[in-house]
């Protein structure tokens, strides 16, 4: 399984987006929705991005952070 590329730009520019993505991943595992994982991710990304200025890379930053949080949850890594 290949690691997802993480650009330095997204790590520093979209910290709130990445935080929202990590929270969304945890909510899905907690059973906050009946949506499929991909539908939930897309829904939460759209909700987060609505009203924010359009920025190239914001959706990618969300998706990467969401995927990293899923991997951490599955692997049993705790961020607490």
C-alpha positions as a Markdown table, in Angstrom:
| # | Residue | x | y | z |
|---|---|---|---|---|
| 1 | Unk | 0.0 | 0.0 | 0.0 |
| 2 | Unk | 1.6 | 3.2 | -1.1 |
| 3 | Unk | 1.7 | 6.3 | 1.1 |
| 4 | Unk | -0.3 | 9.3 | 0.0 |
| 5 | Unk | 1.9 | 12.2 | -1.1 |
| 6 | Unk | 1.6 | 15.1 | 1.3 |
| 7 | Unk | 2.7 | 18.5 | 0.0 |
| 8 | Unk | 4.2 | 20.9 | 2.4 |
| 9 | Unk | 1.9 | 23.6 | 1.0 |
| 10 | Unk | -1.3 | 21.8 | 2.1 |
| 11 | Unk | 0.1 | 21.0 | 5.5 |
| 12 | Unk | 0.7 | 24.6 | 6.3 |
| 13 | Unk | -2.0 | 26.4 | 4.3 |
| 14 | Unk | -5.1 | 24.3 | 5.1 |
| 15 | Unk | -4.7 | 23.4 | 8.8 |
| 16 | Unk | -8.4 | 24.0 | 9.6 |
| 17 | Unk | -9.4 | 21.9 | 6.5 |
| 18 | Unk | -7.2 | 19.1 | 7.7 |
| 19 | Unk | -8.6 | 19.4 | 11.2 |
| 20 | Unk | -12.2 | 19.2 | 9.8 |
| 21 | Unk | -11.2 | 16.1 | 7.8 |
| 22 | Unk | -9.8 | 14.3 | 10.8 |
| 23 | Unk | -12.9 | 15.1 | 12.8 |
| 24 | Unk | -15.1 | 13.8 | 9.9 |
| 25 | Unk | -13.2 | 10.5 | 9.8 |
| 26 | Unk | -13.6 | 10.0 | 13.5 |
| 27 | Unk | -17.4 | 10.9 | 13.3 |
| 28 | Unk | -17.9 | 8.3 | 10.6 |
| 29 | Unk | -16.3 | 5.6 | 12.7 |
| 30 | Unk | -18.4 | 6.7 | 15.7 |
| 31 | Unk | -21.6 | 6.0 | 13.7 |
| 32 | Unk | -22.6 | 9.7 | 13.2 |
| 33 | Unk | -24.1 | 8.8 | 9.8 |
| 34 | Unk | -25.6 | 6.1 | 7.7 |
| 35 | Unk | -23.9 | 7.4 | 4.6 |
| 36 | Unk | -21.1 | 5.4 | 2.9 |
| 37 | Unk | -17.6 | 6.4 | 3.8 |
| 38 | Unk | -17.0 | 8.1 | 0.5 |
| 39 | Unk | -20.3 | 9.9 | 0.5 |
| 40 | Unk | -19.7 | 11.1 | 4.1 |
| 41 | Unk | -16.2 | 12.4 | 3.1 |
| 42 | Unk | -17.5 | 14.3 | 0.1 |
| 43 | Unk | -20.5 | 15.7 | 2.1 |
| 44 | Unk | -18.2 | 16.9 | 5.0 |
| 45 | Unk | -15.7 | 18.3 | 2.5 |
| 46 | Unk | -18.4 | 20.3 | 0.7 |
| 47 | Unk | -19.9 | 21.5 | 4.0 |
| 48 | Unk | -16.4 | 22.6 | 5.2 |
| 49 | Unk | -15.5 | 24.3 | 1.9 |
| 50 | Unk | -18.8 | 26.1 | 1.4 |
| 51 | Unk | -18.4 | 29.8 | 2.1 |
| 52 | Unk | -14.6 | 29.6 | 2.0 |
| 53 | Unk | -12.6 | 31.3 | -0.7 |
| 54 | Unk | -11.8 | 28.9 | -3.6 |
| 55 | Unk | -8.3 | 27.6 | -3.2 |
| 56 | Unk | -6.5 | 25.1 | -5.3 |
| 57 | Unk | -5.5 | 22.2 | -3.1 |
| 58 | Unk | -8.1 | 22.6 | -0.4 |
| 59 | Unk | -10.1 | 19.5 | -1.4 |
| 60 | Unk | -6.9 | 17.5 | -1.8 |
| 61 | Unk | -5.8 | 18.6 | 1.6 |
| 62 | Unk | -9.1 | 17.4 | 3.1 |
| 63 | Unk | -9.0 | 14.1 | 1.3 |
| 64 | Unk | -5.4 | 13.4 | 2.3 |
| 65 | Unk | -6.1 | 14.3 | 6.0 |
| 66 | Unk | -9.2 | 12.2 | 5.9 |
| 67 | Unk | -7.3 | 9.2 | 4.5 |
| 68 | Unk | -4.5 | 9.6 | 7.0 |
| 69 | Unk | -7.0 | 9.7 | 9.9 |
| 70 | Unk | -8.7 | 6.6 | 8.6 |
| 71 | Unk | -5.4 | 4.8 | 8.5 |
| 72 | Unk | -4.6 | 5.9 | 12.0 |
| 73 | Unk | -8.0 | 4.7 | 13.3 |
| 74 | Unk | -7.6 | 1.3 | 11.6 |
| 75 | Unk | -4.1 | 0.9 | 12.8 |
| 76 | Unk | -5.2 | 1.8 | 16.4 |
| 77 | Unk | -3.1 | 5.0 | 16.7 |
| 78 | Unk | -4.5 | 7.4 | 19.3 |
| 79 | Unk | -4.0 | 11.1 | 19.0 |
| 80 | Unk | -5.3 | 11.8 | 22.5 |
